[in-house]
Amino acid sequence: MERSRKRHVTFELLPFSITGAISYRATAFIVVAPLLVLVVIYACLWPPGVPTAFFRLQNGANTTEITPKDELESALEGVAMENRTLIIAILNKAYVEQNAMLDLFLQSLGEGEDTEFLIDHLLFVAVDQRAFNRCRTLELHCYNLVTEGVDFSKEVFYMSDAFNNMMWRRTLFLGDVLRRGYNFIFTDMDVMWLRNPFSQLYRDGEYLQMSSDFYYGKPFDNSFFNTGFYFVTANNKTIALFDEWYAWRNNSKGMKDQDVLQKMKREGAFTRLGLRVRALETTYFSGFCQMSQDLRKVITVHANCCASMKAKLIDLRSVLEAWKVNNSNGTSNATTTAWPPVKGICLHDTATKHTATKH
């Protein structure tokens, strides 16, 4: 051991000796070579999209944070079209039972004109686990919206507390979608899509286009709009509208979200926010309140003016059957002999309902 130490010291004292030089270079090579290999491997594996500034965090300058996408952002990105537009529908347990509203809704999209591909751009927002599981089983685009302490799994009746809670939760969620920069059509599940609606949605500066229970020829002065189907463009004005709309929830006892929005319009909120809002014509975007009389123009049919799920299902099936019978040879050869269908629970005598409500 002692002899070995002395030999080592001798090498250090004779740095220019042949033996010392070889030892020094060998040691250096042994130390440096693995580091060079690691650098080469790292350079090959390093993702080109990740900025090197990320590693300047210790210096405190030019730092770049990499924020991972959350579940909602991933869902929206996976469904949206190239122009960041998608379709959104709310789904709960009552809708996903066999032969219930989800099946009928999908049937309309499958049988409508130029509508089937839209399923790829449709995000189903499930408000309970049963609905989410069913959505996944059908291999649809699904997002699980969890609301602590609230059970949305049962059928919610019109104007019940559960109904209003669901509507306000929906408003909050949709405002979040706007803040992320996505445009969307929102559709209730009880809306039958007979044709692709995008060709009839205007792009002349309208930030919000809403379906109507009743339409009297004034697209920018209509107080009968319905929040069951609408198209909204994401910008600061519409985001502000949804924020203000949701803020009303605690001061709107006895009013649903749609009533609140109508009240906001009457009080000048649309004008104050600089919003251009168009009411969609019922000739195209129809419903049980005021049924379209023109089969060649009708795009959607909404089971409005109808309270129970059972009644909606019976009448909407009649709508789809009449659509298939009259449109079996294509739109150009469509007849109107059995349109609109008038036999049903809610879908009957629409002219009487129309006139009574107008006055």
Disulfide bonds with the S-S distance in Angstrom:
Cys135-Cys142 2.08
Cys289-Cys305 1.86
Cys306-Cys346 1.95
